[in-house]
Amino acid sequence: MRIEDIKFEEKASQRIYNDYMKRIRKATASLSKTDQDDIYMEFNSHIYEAIHHKKDANEIDSLLDIIEKLGLPEEVLKPLVADKKLQQATKTFNPVHVFKALILNFTNGISYIFFFVLYLFLFGFVFLIFAKIYNPSLVGLYMKKDSFSVFVLGIINPESQIKNNIHEVLGNWFIPVMLLSIVLFYFLITLLLKFKKSINQKTLS
């Protein structure tokens, strides 16, 4: 989609306009190309209509007045970019988008910090996978030998294993189970995040 930029008669006006629109592009750079273009066109259309509404006024003064009312892109677009990024993250399940969306939404409620912590816990499973590869005899899912109660998921030295009468129950299945857990919990947490976003939208509507 080709977006027609506004042409001004005065060079100073054109420079101010170009600089402002570049700042909009920069402020929305983390979004998809479609979302970037939508926001760009919205601001572009608003400036175009406002300029033509004030066609009898001085061009550069009119432009500066419009830009001042629109506000600084870096500040005005923060909530919109955060919401769009969250929408993109819950739609694509892309972990990069998810983490960026959560970081952008930190100021929108403590629940987003909670979700961020939940995702960080998944890295604990990743750490255990590498620890298992590096030292398989110390890492695993340990249970009491005389019961089905889980004692610990993690790293335990041989002395503690004997002392607490525990044994590792997954063996060679430990890494596949951890990988499956990562995928499962990632999708569950992201679905919860999507559900929370839908609740927020219903509350605001």
PEBEL-V83145 format. One record per residue. N is the residue number from 1. RES is the residue in one letter. SS is DSSP state (@ for helix, = for strand, . for the rest). PHI is phi in degrees with one decimal (999 if undefined). PSI is psi in whole degrees, 0 to 359 (none if undefined). Layout:
N & RES & SS & PHI & PSI
N & RES & SS & PHI & PSI
//
This chain:
1 & M & . & 999 & 124
2 & R & . & -95.5 & 126
3 & I & . & -103.4 & 125
4 & E & . & -80.8 & 119
5 & D & . & -77.1 & 155
6 & I & . & -77.2 & 137
7 & K & . & -102.7 & 130
8 & F & . & -111.5 & 155
9 & E & . & -76.4 & 321
10 & E & . & -91.9 & 138
11 & K & @ & -63.7 & 324
12 & A & @ & -64.0 & 319
13 & S & @ & -63.6 & 318
14 & Q & @ & -63.2 & 320
15 & R & @ & -65.1 & 318
16 & I & @ & -63.3 & 315
17 & Y & @ & -62.6 & 311
18 & N & @ & -59.9 & 318
19 & D & @ & -64.1 & 318
20 & Y & @ & -64.5 & 317
21 & M & @ & -69.4 & 328
22 & K & @ & -64.6 & 322
23 & R & @ & -66.4 & 326
24 & I & @ & -65.1 & 316
25 & R & @ & -60.2 & 316
26 & K & @ & -66.3 & 319
27 & A & @ & -68.0 & 336
28 & T & . & -108.4 & 13
29 & A & . & -60.6 & 333
30 & S & . & -79.1 & 351
31 & L & . & -88.5 & 171
32 & S & . & -67.5 & 160
33 & K & @ & -60.7 & 323
34 & T & @ & -63.7 & 313
35 & D & @ & -64.8 & 320
36 & Q & @ & -58.8 & 313
37 & D & @ & -65.4 & 321
38 & D & @ & -61.0 & 314
39 & I & @ & -67.0 & 317
40 & Y & @ & -59.1 & 313
41 & M & @ & -64.7 & 324
42 & E & @ & -62.9 & 313
43 & F & @ & -67.1 & 319
44 & N & @ & -61.7 & 316
45 & S & @ & -65.4 & 321
46 & H & @ & -63.5 & 316
47 & I & @ & -65.0 & 317
48 & Y & @ & -60.7 & 312
49 & E & @ & -65.9 & 320
50 & A & @ & -67.0 & 321
51 & I & @ & -63.3 & 316
52 & H & @ & -72.4 & 335
53 & H & @ & -70.7 & 331
54 & K & . & -108.8 & 40
55 & K & . & -64.3 & 338
56 & D & . & -86.8 & 348
57 & A & . & -85.0 & 168
58 & N & . & -62.1 & 131
59 & E & @ & -58.9 & 309
60 & I & @ & -68.9 & 323
61 & D & @ & -65.7 & 319
62 & S & @ & -62.6 & 315
63 & L & @ & -62.8 & 315
64 & L & @ & -62.8 & 323
65 & D & @ & -66.4 & 318
66 & I & @ & -64.7 & 314
67 & I & @ & -63.3 & 321
68 & E & @ & -63.1 & 320
69 & K & @ & -70.2 & 325
70 & L & @ & -67.8 & 325
71 & G & . & 94.6 & 173
72 & L & . & -71.1 & 125
73 & P & @ & -55.2 & 322
74 & E & @ & -62.4 & 333
75 & E & @ & -100.1 & 314
76 & V & @ & -63.2 & 323
77 & L & . & -86.3 & 352
78 & K & @ & -54.1 & 306
79 & P & @ & -62.6 & 321
80 & L & @ & -66.7 & 315
81 & V & @ & -63.1 & 318
82 & A & @ & -61.1 & 317
83 & D & @ & -68.4 & 317
84 & K & @ & -64.6 & 321
85 & K & @ & -66.5 & 321
86 & L & @ & -65.5 & 319
87 & Q & @ & -62.7 & 317
88 & Q & @ & -63.7 & 319
89 & A & @ & -65.8 & 314
90 & T & @ & -74.9 & 344
91 & K & @ & -87.4 & 320
92 & T & @ & -95.7 & 339
93 & F & . & 62.4 & 17
94 & N & . & -72.7 & 122
95 & P & @ & -60.8 & 328
96 & V & @ & -64.4 & 314
97 & H & @ & -64.8 & 321
98 & V & @ & -60.8 & 310
99 & F & @ & -66.3 & 320
100 & K & @ & -63.3 & 319
101 & A & @ & -63.9 & 317
102 & L & @ & -65.8 & 318
103 & I & @ & -62.6 & 317
104 & L & @ & -65.9 & 333
105 & N & . & -98.1 & 8
106 & F & @ & -53.7 & 323
107 & T & @ & -82.0 & 358
108 & N & @ & -97.8 & 12
109 & G & . & 140.2 & 149
110 & I & @ & -67.8 & 339
111 & S & @ & -61.7 & 327
112 & Y & @ & -70.1 & 328
113 & I & @ & -66.9 & 321
114 & F & @ & -61.2 & 316
115 & F & @ & -63.9 & 321
116 & F & @ & -60.4 & 318
117 & V & @ & -64.0 & 320
118 & L & @ & -60.6 & 317
119 & Y & @ & -65.6 & 324
120 & L & @ & -63.4 & 326
121 & F & @ & -60.7 & 331
122 & L & @ & -63.1 & 330
123 & F & @ & -66.7 & 338
124 & G & @ & -63.2 & 321
125 & F & @ & -65.8 & 321
126 & V & @ & -63.1 & 317
127 & F & @ & -59.8 & 318
128 & L & @ & -65.4 & 326
129 & I & @ & -62.2 & 312
130 & F & @ & -67.5 & 324
131 & A & @ & -65.0 & 323
132 & K & @ & -65.1 & 319
133 & I & @ & -65.6 & 319
134 & Y & @ & -74.0 & 319
135 & N & . & -143.4 & 77
136 & P & . & -62.4 & 334
137 & S & . & -76.1 & 345
138 & L & . & -106.5 & 348
139 & V & = & -114.2 & 137
140 & G & = & 167.2 & 191
141 & L & = & -102.2 & 110
142 & Y & = & -102.7 & 136
143 & M & = & -132.8 & 157
144 & K & = & -63.4 & 139
145 & K & . & -69.7 & 331
146 & D & . & -101.1 & 12
147 & S & . & -155.8 & 175
148 & F & . & -102.0 & 14
149 & S & . & -78.7 & 136
150 & V & = & -76.6 & 129
151 & F & = & -89.3 & 312
152 & V & = & -165.7 & 150
153 & L & = & -113.7 & 110
154 & G & = & 156.6 & 221
155 & I & = & -113.7 & 127
156 & I & . & -138.0 & 133
157 & N & . & -75.6 & 159
158 & P & @ & -56.4 & 324
159 & E & @ & -62.6 & 316
160 & S & @ & -67.3 & 326
161 & Q & @ & -62.4 & 316
162 & I & @ & -69.8 & 315
163 & K & @ & -59.5 & 319
164 & N & . & -94.1 & 3
165 & N & . & 55.7 & 52
166 & I & = & -122.1 & 161
167 & H & = & -145.3 & 156
168 & E & = & -82.6 & 130
169 & V & . & -102.7 & 343
170 & L & . & -92.5 & 328
171 & G & @ & 60.1 & 233
172 & N & @ & -70.7 & 349
173 & W & @ & -85.1 & 357
174 & F & @ & -59.4 & 309
175 & I & @ & -65.0 & 313
176 & P & @ & -58.6 & 320
177 & V & @ & -65.5 & 319
178 & M & @ & -65.3 & 318
179 & L & @ & -62.6 & 316
180 & L & @ & -63.4 & 321
181 & S & @ & -64.5 & 320
182 & I & @ & -60.3 & 310
183 & V & @ & -62.8 & 313
184 & L & @ & -62.0 & 309
185 & F & @ & -67.4 & 327
186 & Y & @ & -62.1 & 313
187 & F & @ & -68.4 & 322
188 & L & @ & -64.8 & 315
189 & I & @ & -64.8 & 319
190 & T & @ & -67.6 & 324
191 & L & @ & -65.5 & 322
192 & L & @ & -63.6 & 320
193 & L & @ & -64.0 & 320
194 & K & @ & -65.1 & 320
195 & F & @ & -63.3 & 319
196 & K & @ & -63.8 & 319
197 & K & @ & -62.9 & 319
198 & S & @ & -65.8 & 325
199 & I & @ & -65.1 & 317
200 & N & @ & -60.9 & 320
201 & Q & @ & -66.8 & 321
202 & K & @ & -67.4 & 325
203 & T & @ & -66.4 & 321
204 & L & @ & -77.1 & 334
205 & S & . & -81.7 & none
//
